């Protein structure tokens, strides 16, 4: 028992240190390892959620909260701590920010339409309905780009 406590205490210290030193991804990995040994501990789930949120993985943080709640409910008939629930609610209330690393839907659509338009240009006699559909879609995309 003492060895287990020393081991889990070391994992927690590693997670806390990584988080304090601005390495949230590393902290999240340490919290995950600790969670494998302390699956019902709300404090561990809370640490994991905070690290994931700081790393920009809001969805991962919310998924950790959901998995924790499900584990507690199914295995213990319990509910998560108020702290876990409150952090999940705060994360849900935050607006989603586009980081620039993943193309937005509009950017993906623009790339697809550009390809379609170039594809149309290879035909000597393209289907007028198809040309109309692509042209209308490009116009709609331009309209979406102008919106704030």
C-alpha positions in Angstrom: 0.0 0.0 0.0 2.8 2.4 0.8 4.5 1.7 -2.5 1.3 2.4 -4.4 0.9 5.7 -2.6 4.5 6.6 -3.3 4.0 5.7 -7.0 0.7 7.7 -7.4 2.2 10.6 -5.4 5.2 10.7 -7.8 2.9 10.7 -10.9 0.9 13.5 -9.4 4.0 15.5 -8.7 5.2 15.0 -12.2 1.9 16.1 -13.6 1.8 19.2 -11.4 5.4 20.1 -12.2 4.8 19.8 -16.0 1.7 22.0 -15.7 3.5 24.6 -13.6 6.4 24.7 -16.1 4.0 25.3 -19.1 4.0 21.8 -20.6 0.3 21.0 -20.5 0.5 18.1 -23.0 3.1 16.4 -20.9 1.0 17.1 -17.8 -2.0 15.6 -19.4 0.0 12.4 -20.1 1.1 12.2 -16.5 -2.6 12.7 -15.3 -3.7 10.0 -17.7 -1.2 7.6 -16.2 -2.4 8.5 -12.7 -6.0 8.1 -13.8 -5.2 4.4 -14.8 -4.3 3.8 -11.1 -6.9 6.1 -9.5 -9.9 5.9 -11.9 -12.5 7.2 -9.4 -10.5 10.2 -8.1 -12.2 13.4 -9.1 -9.0 15.4 -8.3 -7.1 13.3 -11.0 -9.9 13.9 -13.5 -9.9 17.6 -12.7 -6.1 17.7 -13.2 -6.4 16.0 -16.5 -9.2 18.3 -17.6 -7.3 21.4 -16.7 -4.1 20.2 -18.5 -6.1 19.3 -21.6 -7.9 22.7 -21.6 -4.6 24.5 -21.2 -3.2 22.5 -24.1 -6.1 23.7 -26.2 -7.9 20.4 -26.2 -11.3 21.5 -24.9 -13.0 18.5 -26.5 -10.6 16.1 -24.7 -11.2 17.8 -21.4 -15.0 17.5 -21.8 -14.5 13.8 -22.9 -12.5 13.2 -19.7 -15.3 14.6 -17.6 -17.9 12.5 -19.5 -15.9 9.3 -19.1 -15.4 10.1 -15.4 -19.1 10.7 -14.8 -20.0 7.5 -16.7 -17.5 5.4 -14.7 -18.7 6.7 -11.4 -22.4 6.2 -12.4 -22.0 2.7 -13.8 -19.5 1.3 -11.3 -20.3 3.1 -8.1 -23.7 4.7 -8.6 -22.2 8.1 -7.8 -21.9 11.4 -9.5 -18.8 13.5 -10.2 -17.6 16.2 -7.8 -19.0 19.7 -8.0 -15.5 20.9 -9.2 -15.5 18.5 -12.2 -19.0 19.4 -13.1 -18.3 23.2 -12.8 -15.2 23.0 -15.0 -17.1 21.0 -17.6 -19.8 23.7 -17.6 -17.2 26.5 -17.9 -15.6 24.7 -20.8 -18.9 24.2 -22.5 -19.7 27.9 -22.1 -16.5 29.1 -23.7 -16.7 30.1 -27.4 -14.8 27.9 -29.7 -11.8 29.6 -31.1 -10.2 28.8 -34.4 -6.5 28.2 -33.9 -5.5 28.2 -37.5 -4.1 24.7 -37.4 -7.2 23.1 -38.8 -8.9 24.6 -41.8 -12.3 26.1 -41.2 -15.4 24.7 -43.0 -15.3 27.7 -45.3 -11.6 27.1 -46.1 -12.3 23.4 -46.8 -15.3 24.3 -49.0 -13.2 26.9 -50.8 -10.5 24.3 -51.6 -13.1 21.8 -52.8 -14.9 24.3 -55.0 -11.7 25.6 -56.5 -10.9 22.0 -57.4 -14.4 21.5 -58.9 -14.2 24.7 -60.8 -10.8 23.8 -62.3 -12.2 20.3 -63.1 -15.1 22.0 -65.0 -12.6 24.0 -67.0 -11.2 20.8 -68.5 -14.5 20.0 -70.2 -15.3 21.4 -73.6 -19.1 21.0 -73.0 -19.8 20.7 -69.3 -23.2 19.9 -67.9 -25.0 23.3 -67.5 -26.7 22.2 -64.2 -23.4 21.2 -62.7 -21.8 24.5 -63.8 -24.7 26.4 -62.2 -24.5 24.4 -59.0 -20.7 25.1 -58.6 -21.1 28.7 -59.6 -23.9 29.2 -57.0 -21.8 27.4 -54.3 -18.9 29.7 -55.0 -21.1 32.8 -54.8 -22.4 31.5 -51.4 -18.9 30.9 -50.2 -17.9 34.5 -51.1 -20.9 35.7 -49.2 -19.9 33.7 -46.1 -16.3 35.0 -46.3 -17.6 38.6 -46.1 -19.5 37.9 -42.9 -17.7 38.8 -39.6 
